[in-house]
Amino acid sequence: MKQNITVEAALEIVLQQAKPLESIELLPLTAAYGGILGAELSAKVNHPYTDDTAVDGYACLEADTRGASLGNPVKLKVVGQSPAGKPFTGKLEPGEAVQVFTGTPIPKGANAVIRVEDTLREGDYVWLMKPASAADIRRKGDDLVLGQTYLHKGDLVTPGRVGLAAAMGYDQLPVVRRPRVGILSTGDEVVEPGEPLPYGGVYNSNSYSVAGLVLEAGGEPVILPKASDSVEGVRAQLQRAGKLDLLLTTGGVSMGEYDIVRQMLEREGEIHFWKVKLQPGGPLLFATWNGLPLMGLPGNPVSAMVTFLLFGRPFLFKLLGRTDAPYSLVRAVADTPFEANPTRRAYRRAVLRWENDRYRVASTGNQSSGVLNSMAVGNALVVLEAGLSAQPGDSVDVIPFPGAS
Protein backbone atom coordinates (compact mmCIF):
# COMPACT_ATOMS: atom_id res chain seq x y z
CA MET A 1 0.00 0.00 0.00
CA LYS A 2 1.38 3.39 -0.99
CA GLN A 3 0.97 6.26 1.45
CA ASN A 4 1.30 10.04 1.29
CA ILE A 5 1.65 10.11 -2.47
CA THR A 6 1.30 13.05 -4.86
CA VAL A 7 -1.92 13.96 -6.65
CA GLU A 8 -0.39 12.89 -9.97
CA ALA A 9 0.73 9.50 -8.62
CA ALA A 10 -2.68 8.89 -7.07
CA LEU A 11 -4.52 9.79 -10.28
CA GLU A 12 -2.30 7.45 -12.29
CA ILE A 13 -3.20 4.55 -9.99
CA VAL A 14 -6.90 5.41 -10.14
CA LEU A 15 -6.91 5.49 -13.94
CA GLN A 16 -5.01 2.18 -14.14
CA GLN A 17 -7.93 0.52 -12.37
CA ALA A 18 -10.60 2.12 -14.61
CA LYS A 19 -11.53 -0.38 -17.32
CA PRO A 20 -13.68 1.11 -20.13
CA LEU A 21 -17.20 -0.27 -20.23
CA GLU A 22 -18.15 -2.34 -23.27
CA SER A 23 -21.91 -2.36 -22.76
CA ILE A 24 -23.75 -0.25 -25.36
CA GLU A 25 -27.44 0.68 -25.28
CA LEU A 26 -29.60 1.92 -28.16
CA LEU A 27 -31.68 4.82 -26.87
CA PRO A 28 -34.26 7.07 -28.53
CA LEU A 29 -32.94 10.54 -29.31
CA THR A 30 -34.68 12.25 -26.38
CA ALA A 31 -33.38 9.62 -23.94
CA ALA A 32 -29.78 9.92 -25.14
CA TYR A 33 -29.11 13.46 -23.85
CA GLY A 34 -26.11 13.47 -21.51
CA GLY A 35 -24.98 10.01 -22.61
CA ILE A 36 -21.69 9.05 -24.25
CA LEU A 37 -21.64 7.77 -27.80
CA GLY A 38 -20.47 4.19 -28.08
CA ALA A 39 -19.77 4.18 -31.83
CA GLU A 40 -18.77 6.33 -34.80
CA LEU A 41 -21.76 7.75 -36.67
CA SER A 42 -21.73 8.70 -40.34
CA ALA A 43 -24.39 10.60 -42.26
CA LYS A 44 -27.11 8.48 -43.86
CA VAL A 45 -28.06 11.35 -46.18
CA ASN A 46 -26.69 14.47 -47.76
CA HIS A 47 -27.79 17.70 -46.14
CA PRO A 48 -29.06 19.57 -47.98
CA TYR A 49 -30.12 16.50 -49.97
CA THR A 50 -30.16 18.71 -53.08
CA ASP A 51 -29.35 22.33 -53.90
CA ASP A 52 -31.86 24.51 -52.05
CA THR A 53 -32.53 28.14 -51.32
CA ALA A 54 -31.43 29.94 -48.16
CA VAL A 55 -34.02 32.72 -48.64
CA ASP A 56 -37.58 33.40 -49.77
CA GLY A 57 -37.64 34.73 -53.32
CA TYR A 58 -37.57 33.57 -56.93
CA ALA A 59 -35.37 31.03 -58.69
CA CYS A 60 -34.36 31.86 -62.23
CA LEU A 61 -31.52 31.90 -64.72
CA GLU A 62 -28.73 34.28 -63.75
CA ALA A 63 -28.20 35.26 -67.42
CA ASP A 64 -31.80 36.57 -67.65
CA THR A 65 -31.20 39.11 -64.87
CA ARG A 66 -27.89 40.73 -65.78
CA GLY A 67 -28.08 44.50 -65.66
CA ALA A 68 -31.29 44.61 -63.59
CA SER A 69 -31.63 47.71 -61.38
CA LEU A 70 -34.25 49.99 -59.86
CA GLY A 71 -34.15 52.15 -62.96
CA ASN A 72 -34.01 49.19 -65.34
CA PRO A 73 -35.90 46.25 -63.79
CA VAL A 74 -36.10 42.86 -65.50
CA LYS A 75 -39.48 41.18 -66.02
CA LEU A 76 -39.83 37.37 -65.71
CA LYS A 77 -42.87 35.13 -66.01
CA VAL A 78 -43.72 33.20 -62.84
CA VAL A 79 -44.49 29.63 -63.94
CA GLY A 80 -44.92 28.00 -60.56
CA GLN A 81 -44.39 27.89 -56.84
CA SER A 82 -42.21 25.65 -54.67
CA PRO A 83 -43.59 25.58 -51.10
CA ALA A 84 -42.11 23.45 -48.29
CA GLY A 85 -42.81 19.77 -48.85
CA LYS A 86 -44.16 20.32 -52.40
CA PRO A 87 -41.18 21.21 -54.60
CA PHE A 88 -41.65 22.42 -58.16
CA THR A 89 -41.08 19.41 -60.44
CA GLY A 90 -40.91 21.09 -63.83
CA LYS A 91 -37.92 22.57 -65.63
CA LEU A 92 -37.31 26.31 -65.88
CA GLU A 93 -36.88 27.85 -69.31
CA PRO A 94 -35.26 31.22 -70.20
CA GLY A 95 -37.39 34.17 -69.17
CA GLU A 96 -39.14 32.21 -66.42
CA ALA A 97 -39.04 32.21 -62.63
CA VAL A 98 -40.40 30.00 -59.83
CA GLN A 99 -41.36 31.36 -56.44
CA VAL A 100 -39.27 29.56 -53.78
CA PHE A 101 -39.24 29.51 -50.00
CA THR A 102 -36.37 28.98 -47.57
CA GLY A 103 -35.21 25.37 -47.65
CA THR A 104 -37.00 24.30 -50.82
CA PRO A 105 -35.09 22.74 -53.74
CA ILE A 106 -33.83 24.85 -56.62
CA PRO A 107 -35.91 23.93 -59.69
CA LYS A 108 -34.24 22.22 -62.61
CA GLY A 109 -32.83 24.71 -65.06
CA ALA A 110 -32.41 27.51 -62.48
CA ASN A 111 -28.98 28.60 -61.29
CA ALA A 112 -29.71 31.78 -59.30
CA VAL A 113 -32.06 33.23 -56.67
CA ILE A 114 -33.32 36.76 -56.07
CA ARG A 115 -34.58 37.74 -52.61
CA VAL A 116 -38.27 38.64 -52.44
CA GLU A 117 -37.48 42.09 -51.05
CA ASP A 118 -35.65 42.90 -54.30
CA THR A 119 -38.70 42.12 -56.45
CA LEU A 120 -42.16 43.44 -57.27
CA ARG A 121 -44.90 40.95 -58.13
CA GLU A 122 -47.56 41.79 -60.71
CA GLY A 123 -49.94 38.91 -61.39
CA ASP A 124 -48.11 36.17 -63.29
CA TYR A 125 -44.97 38.27 -63.60
CA VAL A 126 -42.23 39.46 -61.26
CA TRP A 127 -39.98 42.51 -61.67
CA LEU A 128 -36.37 42.10 -60.48
CA MET A 129 -34.74 45.30 -59.20
CA LYS A 130 -31.22 43.77 -59.13
CA PRO A 131 -29.46 40.78 -60.71
CA ALA A 132 -30.13 37.33 -59.24
CA SER A 133 -27.12 35.35 -58.04
CA ALA A 134 -26.06 31.94 -56.75
CA ALA A 135 -24.98 33.40 -53.39
CA ASP A 136 -28.18 32.32 -51.64
CA ILE A 137 -28.15 28.75 -52.98
CA ARG A 138 -27.09 26.13 -50.44
CA ARG A 139 -25.33 23.38 -52.32
CA LYS A 140 -26.06 19.69 -51.91
CA GLY A 141 -23.99 18.30 -49.01
CA ASP A 142 -22.87 21.74 -47.78
CA ASP A 143 -23.62 20.63 -44.21
CA LEU A 144 -23.50 16.82 -44.30
CA VAL A 145 -22.07 14.46 -46.91
CA LEU A 146 -23.49 10.97 -47.21
CA GLY A 147 -21.14 8.43 -45.59
CA GLN A 148 -18.91 10.96 -43.85
CA THR A 149 -18.39 10.60 -40.06
CA TYR A 150 -19.50 13.56 -37.95
CA LEU A 151 -20.09 12.08 -34.48
CA HIS A 152 -17.45 10.04 -32.71
CA LYS A 153 -17.21 7.32 -30.11
CA GLY A 154 -16.70 8.97 -26.72
CA ASP A 155 -18.53 12.20 -27.60
CA LEU A 156 -20.87 13.64 -24.99
CA VAL A 157 -24.42 13.70 -26.39
CA THR A 158 -25.31 17.40 -26.26
CA PRO A 159 -28.50 18.98 -27.65
CA GLY A 160 -26.52 20.10 -30.70
CA ARG A 161 -25.23 16.58 -31.30
CA VAL A 162 -28.70 15.12 -30.90
CA GLY A 163 -29.93 17.56 -33.53
CA LEU A 164 -27.03 16.65 -35.79
CA ALA A 165 -27.73 12.94 -35.35
CA ALA A 166 -31.36 13.50 -36.28
CA ALA A 167 -30.32 15.45 -39.39
CA MET A 168 -28.00 12.55 -40.27
CA GLY A 169 -30.99 10.19 -40.24
CA TYR A 170 -30.75 8.51 -36.82
CA ASP A 171 -33.77 7.92 -34.59
CA GLN A 172 -31.73 6.03 -31.96
CA LEU A 173 -28.21 6.50 -30.65
CA PRO A 174 -25.73 3.91 -29.35
CA VAL A 175 -24.60 5.14 -25.94
CA VAL A 176 -22.34 3.62 -23.31
CA ARG A 177 -24.19 2.21 -20.32
CA ARG A 178 -24.00 4.63 -17.42
CA PRO A 179 -21.67 3.27 -14.71
CA ARG A 180 -23.54 2.30 -11.53
CA VAL A 181 -21.85 4.05 -8.63
CA GLY A 182 -22.70 3.03 -5.09
CA ILE A 183 -22.54 5.77 -2.44
CA LEU A 184 -22.21 4.66 1.17
CA SER A 185 -22.04 7.05 4.11
CA THR A 186 -20.64 5.66 7.34
CA GLY A 187 -20.89 6.80 10.92
CA ASP A 188 -23.34 6.32 13.78
CA GLU A 189 -23.69 10.10 13.98
CA VAL A 190 -25.06 10.40 10.40
CA VAL A 191 -28.81 11.12 10.22
CA GLU A 192 -30.98 11.32 7.11
CA PRO A 193 -32.40 14.77 6.25
CA GLY A 194 -35.92 15.18 7.58
CA GLU A 195 -35.34 13.06 10.66
CA PRO A 196 -34.96 14.61 14.12
CA LEU A 197 -31.34 15.56 14.73
CA PRO A 198 -30.07 14.12 18.02
CA TYR A 199 -27.33 15.59 20.15
CA GLY A 200 -24.03 14.91 18.39
CA GLY A 201 -25.74 14.02 15.11
CA VAL A 202 -25.14 15.42 11.64
CA TYR A 203 -27.35 15.33 8.57
CA ASN A 204 -26.18 13.16 5.67
CA SER A 205 -25.20 15.77 3.10
CA ASN A 206 -22.36 13.75 1.57
CA SER A 207 -24.53 11.13 -0.10
CA TYR A 208 -26.57 13.75 -1.91
CA SER A 209 -23.79 16.13 -2.95
CA VAL A 210 -21.67 13.24 -4.20
CA ALA A 211 -24.67 11.70 -5.98
CA GLY A 212 -25.10 14.97 -7.86
CA LEU A 213 -21.45 14.93 -8.88
CA VAL A 214 -21.75 11.32 -10.07
CA LEU A 215 -24.84 12.14 -12.13
CA GLU A 216 -23.20 15.22 -13.65
CA ALA A 217 -20.13 13.12 -14.60
CA GLY A 218 -22.28 10.60 -16.49
CA GLY A 219 -22.77 7.93 -13.83
CA GLU A 220 -25.87 6.43 -12.24
CA PRO A 221 -25.73 7.14 -8.49
CA VAL A 222 -27.03 4.44 -6.16
CA ILE A 223 -27.38 5.79 -2.63
CA LEU A 224 -27.03 2.93 -0.15
CA PRO A 225 -28.48 2.92 3.36
CA LYS A 226 -26.12 4.25 6.01
CA ALA A 227 -23.65 1.78 7.50
CA SER A 228 -22.99 1.84 11.23
CA ASP A 229 -19.52 2.19 12.71
CA SER A 230 -18.71 -1.51 12.55
CA VAL A 231 -16.87 -3.68 10.05
CA GLU A 232 -19.87 -6.02 9.95
CA GLY A 233 -22.26 -3.16 9.12
CA VAL A 234 -20.12 -1.90 6.25
CA ARG A 235 -19.54 -5.39 4.88
CA ALA A 236 -23.25 -6.15 4.94
CA GLN A 237 -24.07 -2.99 2.99
CA LEU A 238 -21.42 -3.75 0.38
CA GLN A 239 -22.72 -7.28 -0.09
CA ARG A 240 -26.27 -5.98 -0.60
CA ALA A 241 -25.22 -3.28 -3.08
CA GLY A 242 -25.63 -5.45 -6.19
CA LYS A 243 -23.63 -5.01 -9.38
CA LEU A 244 -21.62 -1.77 -9.22
CA ASP A 245 -18.82 -0.30 -11.31
CA LEU A 246 -17.46 1.86 -8.49
CA LEU A 247 -18.18 2.22 -4.80
CA LEU A 248 -17.75 5.55 -3.08
CA THR A 249 -17.67 5.61 0.71
CA THR A 250 -17.61 8.82 2.73
CA GLY A 251 -15.92 8.77 6.10
CA GLY A 252 -14.19 5.93 7.86
CA VAL A 253 -10.86 6.24 6.01
CA SER A 254 -8.72 8.29 8.39
CA MET A 255 -6.66 7.15 11.39
CA GLY A 256 -9.27 7.03 14.14
CA GLU A 257 -10.49 4.05 16.13
CA TYR A 258 -13.82 4.16 14.26
CA ASP A 259 -12.44 4.52 10.76
CA ILE A 260 -13.72 1.07 9.90
CA VAL A 261 -13.68 1.26 6.07
CA ARG A 262 -9.92 1.42 6.12
CA GLN A 263 -9.71 -1.30 8.77
CA MET A 264 -11.95 -3.64 6.78
CA LEU A 265 -10.04 -3.10 3.55
CA GLU A 266 -6.73 -3.72 5.26
CA ARG A 267 -8.01 -7.20 6.16
CA GLU A 268 -10.26 -8.07 3.21
CA GLY A 269 -9.30 -5.94 0.24
CA GLU A 270 -6.32 -4.52 -1.63
CA ILE A 271 -5.51 -0.92 -0.76
CA HIS A 272 -3.71 0.73 -3.67
CA PHE A 273 -2.99 3.94 -1.77
CA TRP A 274 -4.00 5.77 1.36
CA LYS A 275 -3.39 9.48 1.95
CA VAL A 276 -2.59 11.96 -0.79
CA LYS A 277 -0.57 15.15 -0.50
CA LEU A 278 -3.44 17.55 -0.97
CA GLN A 279 -5.72 19.77 1.09
CA PRO A 280 -8.61 19.28 1.61
CA GLY A 281 -8.99 15.52 1.23
CA GLY A 282 -5.66 14.14 2.43
CA PRO A 283 -7.07 10.87 3.89
CA LEU A 284 -8.36 9.71 0.47
CA LEU A 285 -8.14 5.94 0.04
CA PHE A 286 -8.38 3.84 -3.11
CA ALA A 287 -8.77 0.08 -2.99
CA THR A 288 -10.30 -3.01 -4.55
CA TRP A 289 -12.78 -5.11 -2.57
CA ASN A 290 -14.02 -8.40 -4.10
CA GLY A 291 -13.06 -7.06 -7.53
CA LEU A 292 -14.95 -3.79 -7.02
CA PRO A 293 -13.00 -0.51 -7.22
CA LEU A 294 -13.61 1.41 -4.00
CA MET A 295 -12.79 5.05 -3.44
CA GLY A 296 -12.86 6.02 0.22
CA LEU A 297 -13.66 9.73 0.29
CA PRO A 298 -13.04 11.70 3.48
CA GLY A 299 -16.03 12.40 5.69
CA ASN A 300 -15.77 16.19 5.69
CA PRO A 301 -18.28 17.46 3.10
CA VAL A 302 -15.89 19.70 1.16
CA SER A 303 -13.15 17.05 1.17
CA ALA A 304 -15.57 14.48 -0.25
CA MET A 305 -16.61 16.76 -3.10
CA VAL A 306 -13.10 17.97 -3.95
CA THR A 307 -11.59 14.48 -4.01
CA PHE A 308 -14.41 13.19 -6.19
CA LEU A 309 -13.81 16.03 -8.66
CA LEU A 310 -10.07 15.28 -8.80
CA PHE A 311 -10.20 11.48 -8.82
CA GLY A 312 -13.73 10.07 -9.09
CA ARG A 313 -14.70 12.16 -12.09
CA PRO A 314 -11.63 11.12 -14.16
CA PHE A 315 -12.33 7.49 -13.18
CA LEU A 316 -15.87 7.69 -14.58
CA PHE A 317 -14.70 9.51 -17.71
CA LYS A 318 -12.33 6.64 -18.47
CA LEU A 319 -15.04 4.03 -17.82
CA LEU A 320 -17.23 5.84 -20.33
CA GLY A 321 -14.44 6.41 -22.85
CA ARG A 322 -15.22 10.13 -22.94
CA THR A 323 -13.23 12.22 -25.39
CA ASP A 324 -13.51 15.45 -23.37
CA ALA A 325 -11.33 16.26 -20.34
CA PRO A 326 -12.80 15.66 -16.85
CA TYR A 327 -11.97 19.21 -15.84
CA SER A 328 -10.16 22.23 -17.23
CA LEU A 329 -7.48 24.60 -15.93
CA VAL A 330 -7.49 28.36 -16.52
CA ARG A 331 -5.33 31.26 -15.38
CA ALA A 332 -6.90 34.05 -13.35
CA VAL A 333 -5.89 37.17 -11.45
CA ALA A 334 -6.36 36.85 -7.69
CA ASP A 335 -8.53 39.55 -6.10
CA THR A 336 -7.99 38.21 -2.57
CA PRO A 337 -5.16 36.41 -0.78
CA PHE A 338 -5.04 32.59 -0.99
CA GLU A 339 -3.08 30.77 1.69
CA ALA A 340 -0.95 27.77 0.78
CA ASN A 341 -0.41 24.59 2.77
CA PRO A 342 3.26 24.28 3.73
CA THR A 343 3.65 20.62 2.69
CA ARG A 344 0.71 19.73 0.44
CA ARG A 345 -0.95 21.06 -2.70
CA ALA A 346 -3.97 23.14 -1.69
CA TYR A 347 -7.28 23.54 -3.50
CA ARG A 348 -9.05 26.69 -2.26
CA ARG A 349 -12.73 27.33 -2.93
CA ALA A 350 -13.30 30.48 -4.92
CA VAL A 351 -15.61 32.52 -7.11
CA LEU A 352 -14.36 32.79 -10.70
CA ARG A 353 -15.64 35.47 -13.09
CA TRP A 354 -14.79 36.91 -16.50
CA GLU A 355 -14.16 40.63 -16.44
CA ASN A 356 -12.43 42.99 -18.90
CA ASP A 357 -11.16 40.15 -21.12
CA ARG A 358 -9.63 38.13 -18.30
CA TYR A 359 -10.56 35.75 -15.52
CA ARG A 360 -10.56 37.07 -11.97
CA VAL A 361 -10.97 34.99 -8.83
CA ALA A 362 -11.80 35.69 -5.18
CA SER A 363 -11.91 33.46 -2.11
CA THR A 364 -15.23 32.23 -0.72
CA GLY A 365 -13.90 32.97 2.76
CA ASN A 366 -13.50 30.29 5.45
CA GLN A 367 -11.62 27.37 3.89
CA SER A 368 -12.40 24.78 6.56
CA SER A 369 -13.26 21.42 4.98
CA GLY A 370 -16.50 21.39 6.96
CA VAL A 371 -17.85 24.63 5.46
CA LEU A 372 -20.13 23.15 2.80
CA ASN A 373 -21.60 26.56 2.00
CA SER A 374 -18.34 27.40 0.23
CA MET A 375 -19.14 24.73 -2.37
CA ALA A 376 -22.58 26.25 -2.90
CA VAL A 377 -21.46 29.86 -3.44
CA GLY A 378 -18.14 28.98 -5.08
CA ASN A 379 -17.70 27.88 -8.67
CA ALA A 380 -13.99 27.03 -8.84
CA LEU A 381 -10.89 25.78 -7.05
CA VAL A 382 -7.67 27.80 -6.89
CA VAL A 383 -4.67 25.45 -7.11
CA LEU A 384 -1.67 26.33 -4.91
CA GLU A 385 1.50 24.29 -4.82
CA ALA A 386 2.93 23.49 -1.39
CA GLY A 387 4.23 26.60 0.33
CA LEU A 388 3.25 29.00 -2.48
CA SER A 389 0.56 31.41 -1.35
CA ALA A 390 -1.02 33.99 -3.66
CA GLN A 391 -1.56 37.70 -3.07
CA PRO A 392 -3.98 40.07 -4.80
CA GLY A 393 -2.75 40.71 -8.34
CA ASP A 394 -0.95 37.36 -8.63
CA SER A 395 -1.79 35.01 -11.48
CA VAL A 396 -3.08 31.64 -10.27
CA ASP A 397 -4.24 28.31 -11.72
CA VAL A 398 -7.97 27.68 -11.36
CA ILE A 399 -10.18 24.63 -11.93
CA PRO A 400 -13.74 25.77 -12.76
CA PHE A 401 -16.46 23.51 -11.37
CA PRO A 402 -18.03 21.39 -14.13
CA GLY A 403 -21.03 23.22 -15.52
CA ALA A 404 -20.14 26.49 -13.78
CA SER A 405 -20.87 29.61 -15.80
C-alpha positions in Angstrom: 0.0 0.0 0.0 1.4 3.4 -1.0 1.0 6.3 1.5 1.3 10.0 1.3 1.7 10.1 -2.5 1.3 13.1 -4.9 -1.9 14.0 -6.6 -0.4 12.9 -10.0 0.7 9.5 -8.6 -2.7 8.9 -7.1 -4.5 9.8 -10.3 -2.3 7.5 -12.3 -3.2 4.6 -10.0 -6.9 5.4 -10.1 -6.9 5.5 -13.9 -5.0 2.2 -14.1 -7.9 0.5 -12.4 -10.6 2.1 -14.6 -11.5 -0.4 -17.3 -13.7 1.1 -20.1 -17.2 -0.3 -20.2 -18.1 -2.3 -23.3 -21.9 -2.4 -22.8 -23.8 -0.2 -25.4 -27.4 0.7 -25.3 -29.6 1.9 -28.2 -31.7 4.8 -26.9 -34.3 7.1 -28.5 -32.9 10.5 -29.3 -34.7 12.2 -26.4 -33.4 9.6 -23.9 -29.8 9.9 -25.1 -29.1 13.5 -23.9 -26.1 13.5 -21.5 -25.0 10.0 -22.6 -21.7 9.1 -24.2 -21.6 7.8 -27.8 -20.5 4.2 -28.1 -19.8 4.2 -31.8 -18.8 6.3 -34.8 -21.8 7.7 -36.7 -21.7 8.7 -40.3 -24.4 10.6 -42.3 -27.1 8.5 -43.9 -28.1 11.3 -46.2 -26.7 14.5 -47.8 -27.8 17.7 -46.1 -29.1 19.6 -48.0 -30.1 16.5 -50.0 -30.2 18.7 -53.1 -29.4 22.3 -53.9 -31.9 24.5 -52.0 -32.5 28.1 -51.3 -31.4 29.9 -48.2 -34.0 32.7 -48.6 -37.6 33.4 -49.8 -37.6 34.7 -53.3 -37.6 33.6 -56.9 -35.4 31.0 -58.7 -34.4 31.9 -62.2 -31.5 31.9 -64.7 -28.7 34.3 -63.8 -28.2 35.3 -67.4 -31.8 36.6 -67.7 -31.2 39.1 -64.9 -27.9 40.7 -65.8 -28.1 44.5 -65.7 -31.3 44.6 -63.6 -31.6 47.7 -61.4 -34.2 50.0 -59.9 -34.1 52.1 -63.0 -34.0 49.2 -65.3 -35.9 46.3 -63.8 -36.1 42.9 -65.5 -39.5 41.2 -66.0 -39.8 37.4 -65.7 -42.9 35.1 -66.0 -43.7 33.2 -62.8 -44.5 29.6 -63.9 -44.9 28.0 -60.6 -44.4 27.9 -56.8 -42.2 25.7 -54.7 -43.6 25.6 -51.1 -42.1 23.5 -48.3 -42.8 19.8 -48.8 -44.2 20.3 -52.4 -41.2 21.2 -54.6 -41.7 22.4 -58.2 -41.1 19.4 -60.4 -40.9 21.1 -63.8 -37.9 22.6 -65.6 -37.3 26.3 -65.9 -36.9 27.9 -69.3 -35.3 31.2 -70.2 -37.4 34.2 -69.2 -39.1 32.2 -66.4 -39.0 32.2 -62.6 -40.4 30.0 -59.8 -41.4 31.4 -56.4 -39.3 29.6 -53.8 -39.2 29.5 -50.0 -36.4 29.0 -47.6 -35.2 25.4 -47.6 -37.0 24.3 -50.8 -35.1 22.7 -53.7 -33.8 24.8 -56.6 -35.9 23.9 -59.7 -34.2 22.2 -62.6 -32.8 24.7 -65.1 -32.4 27.5 -62.5 -29.0 28.6 -61.3 -29.7 31.8 -59.3 -32.1 33.2 -56.7 -33.3 36.8 -56.1 -34.6 37.7 -52.6 -38.3 38.6 -52.4 -37.5 42.1 -51.1 -35.7 42.9 -54.3 -38.7 42.1 -56.5 -42.2 43.4 -57.3 -44.9 40.9 -58.1 -47.6 41.8 -60.7 -49.9 38.9 -61.4 -48.1 36.2 -63.3 -45.0 38.3 -63.6 -42.2 39.5 -61.3 -40.0 42.5 -61.7 -36.4 42.1 -60.5 -34.7 45.3 -59.2 -31.2 43.8 -59.1 -29.5 40.8 -60.7 -30.1 37.3 -59.2 -27.1 35.3 -58.0 -26.1 31.9 -56.8 -25.0 33.4 -53.4 -28.2 32.3 -51.6 -28.2 28.8 -53.0 -27.1 26.1 -50.4 -25.3 23.4 -52.3 -26.1 19.7 -51.9 -24.0 18.3 -49.0 -22.9 21.7 -47.8 -23.6 20.6 -44.2 -23.5 16.8 -44.3 -22.1 14.5 -46.9 -23.5 11.0 -47.2 -21.1 8.4 -45.6 -18.9 11.0 -43.8 -18.4 10.6 -40.1 -19.5 13.6 -38.0 -20.1 12.1 -34.5 -17.4 10.0 -32.7 -17.2 7.3 -30.1 -16.7 9.0 -26.7 -18.5 12.2 -27.6 -20.9 13.6 -25.0 -24.4 13.7 -26.4 -25.3 17.4 -26.3 -28.5 19.0 -27.7 -26.5 20.1 -30.7 -25.2 16.6 -31.3 -28.7 15.1 -30.9 -29.9 17.6 -33.5 -27.0 16.7 -35.8 -27.7 12.9 -35.4 -31.4 13.5 -36.3 -30.3 15.4 -39.4 -28.0 12.5 -40.3 -31.0 10.2 -40.2 -30.8 8.5 -36.8 -33.8 7.9 -34.6 -31.7 6.0 -32.0 -28.2 6.5 -30.6 -25.7 3.9 -29.3 -24.6 5.1 -25.9 -22.3 3.6 -23.3 -24.2 2.2 -20.3 -24.0 4.6 -17.4 -21.7 3.3 -14.7 -23.5 2.3 -11.5 -21.8 4.0 -8.6 -22.7 3.0 -5.1 -22.5 5.8 -2.4 -22.2 4.7 1.2 -22.0 7.0 4.1 -20.6 5.7 7.3 -20.9 6.8 10.9 -23.3 6.3 13.8 -23.7 10.1 14.0 -25.1 10.4 10.4 -28.8 11.1 10.2 -31.0 11.3 7.1 -32.4 14.8 6.2 -35.9 15.2 7.6 -35.3 13.1 10.7 -35.0 14.6 14.1 -31.3 15.6 14.7 -30.1 14.1 18.0 -27.3 15.6 20.2 -24.0 14.9 18.4 -25.7 14.0 15.1 -25.1 15.4 11.6 -27.4 15.3 8.6 -26.2 13.2 5.7 -25.2 15.8 3.1 -22.4 13.8 1.6 -24.5 11.1 -0.1 -26.6 13.8 -1.9 -23.8 16.1 -3.0 -21.7 13.2 -4.2 -24.7 11.7 -6.0 -25.1 15.0 -7.9 -21.5 14.9 -8.9 -21.7 11.3 -10.1 -24.8 12.1 -12.1 -23.2 15.2 -13.7 -20.1 13.1 -14.6 -22.3 10.6 -16.5 -22.8 7.9 -13.8 -25.9 6.4 -12.2 -25.7 7.1 -8.5 -27.0 4.4 -6.2 -27.4 5.8 -2.6 -27.0 2.9 -0.2 -28.5 2.9 3.4 -26.1 4.2 6.0 -23.7 1.8 7.5 -23.0 1.8 11.2 -19.5 2.2 12.7 -18.7 -1.5 12.6 -16.9 -3.7 10.1 -19.9 -6.0 9.9 -22.3 -3.2 9.1 -20.1 -1.9 6.3 -19.5 -5.4 4.9 -23.3 -6.2 4.9 -24.1 -3.0 3.0 -21.4 -3.8 0.4 -22.7 -7.3 -0.1 -26.3 -6.0 -0.6 -25.2 -3.3 -3.1 -25.6 -5.4 -6.2 -23.6 -5.0 -9.4 -21.6 -1.8 -9.2 -18.8 -0.3 -11.3 -17.5 1.9 -8.5 -18.2 2.2 -4.8 -17.8 5.5 -3.1 -17.7 5.6 0.7 -17.6 8.8 2.7 -15.9 8.8 6.1 -14.2 5.9 7.9 -10.9 6.2 6.0 -8.7 8.3 8.4 -6.7 7.1 11.4 -9.3 7.0 14.1 -10.5 4.0 16.1 -13.8 4.2 14.3 -12.4 4.5 10.8 -13.7 1.1 9.9 -13.7 1.3 6.1 -9.9 1.4 6.1 -9.7 -1.3 8.8 -11.9 -3.6 6.8 -10.0 -3.1 3.6 -6.7 -3.7 5.3 -8.0 -7.2 6.2 -10.3 -8.1 3.2 -9.3 -5.9 0.2 -6.3 -4.5 -1.6 -5.5 -0.9 -0.8 -3.7 0.7 -3.7 -3.0 3.9 -1.8 -4.0 5.8 1.4 -3.4 9.5 1.9 -2.6 12.0 -0.8 -0.6 15.2 -0.5 -3.4 17.6 -1.0 -5.7 19.8 1.1 -8.6 19.3 1.6 -9.0 15.5 1.2 -5.7 14.1 2.4 -7.1 10.9 3.9 -8.4 9.7 0.5 -8.1 5.9 0.0 -8.4 3.8 -3.1 -8.8 0.1 -3.0 -10.3 -3.0 -4.5 -12.8 -5.1 -2.6 -14.0 -8.4 -4.1 -13.1 -7.1 -7.5 -14.9 -3.8 -7.0 -13.0 -0.5 -7.2 -13.6 1.4 -4.0 -12.8 5.1 -3.4 -12.9 6.0 0.2 -13.7 9.7 0.3 -13.0 11.7 3.5 -16.0 12.4 5.7 -15.8 16.2 5.7 -18.3 17.5 3.1 -15.9 19.7 1.2 -13.2 17.1 1.2 -15.6 14.5 -0.2 -16.6 16.8 -3.1 -13.1 18.0 -4.0 -11.6 14.5 -4.0 -14.4 13.2 -6.2 -13.8 16.0 -8.7 -10.1 15.3 -8.8 -10.2 11.5 -8.8 -13.7 10.1 -9.1 -14.7 12.2 -12.1 -11.6 11.1 -14.2 -12.3 7.5 -13.2 -15.9 7.7 -14.6 -14.7 9.5 -17.7 -12.3 6.6 -18.5 -15.0 4.0 -17.8 -17.2 5.8 -20.3 -14.4 6.4 -22.9 -15.2 10.1 -22.9 -13.2 12.2 -25.4 -13.5 15.4 -23.4 -11.3 16.3 -20.3 -12.8 15.7 -16.8 -12.0 19.2 -15.8 -10.2 22.2 -17.2 -7.5 24.6 -15.9 -7.5 28.4 -16.5 -5.3 31.3 -15.4 -6.9 34.1 -13.4 -5.9 37.2 -11.4 -6.4 36.8 -7.7 -8.5 39.6 -6.1 -8.0 38.2 -2.6 -5.2 36.4 -0.8 -5.0 32.6 -1.0 -3.1 30.8 1.7 -1.0 27.8 0.8 -0.4 24.6 2.8 3.3 24.3 3.7 3.6 20.6 2.7 0.7 19.7 0.4 -1.0 21.1 -2.7 -4.0 23.1 -1.7 -7.3 23.5 -3.5 -9.1 26.7 -2.3 -12.7 27.3 -2.9 -13.3 30.5 -4.9 -15.6 32.5 -7.1 -14.4 32.8 -10.7 -15.6 35.5 -13.1 -14.8 36.9 -16.5 -14.2 40.6 -16.4 -12.4 43.0 -18.9 -11.2 40.2 -21.1 -9.6 38.1 -18.3 -10.6 35.8 -15.5 -10.6 37.1 -12.0 -11.0 35.0 -8.8 -11.8 35.7 -5.2 -11.9 33.5 -2.1 -15.2 32.2 -0.7 -13.9 33.0 2.8 -13.5 30.3 5.5 -11.6 27.4 3.9 -12.4 24.8 6.6 -13.3 21.4 5.0 -16.5 21.4 7.0 -17.8 24.6 5.5 -20.1 23.1 2.8 -21.6 26.6 2.0 -18.3 27.4 0.2 -19.1 24.7 -2.4 -22.6 26.3 -2.9 -21.5 29.9 -3.4 -18.1 29.0 -5.1 -17.7 27.9 -8.7 -14.0 27.0 -8.8 -10.9 25.8 -7.0 -7.7 27.8 -6.9 -4.7 25.4 -7.1 -1.7 26.3 -4.9 1.5 24.3 -4.8 2.9 23.5 -1.4 4.2 26.6 0.3 3.3 29.0 -2.5 0.6 31.4 -1.3 -1.0 34.0 -3.7 -1.6 37.7 -3.1 -4.0 40.1 -4.8 -2.7 40.7 -8.3 -1.0 37.4 -8.6 -1.8 35.0 -11.5 -3.1 31.6 -10.3 -4.2 28.3 -11.7 -8.0 27.7 -11.4 -10.2 24.6 -11.9 -13.7 25.8 -12.8 -16.5 23.5 -11.4 -18.0 21.4 -14.1 -21.0 23.2 -15.5 -20.1 26.5 -13.8 -20.9 29.6 -15.8 
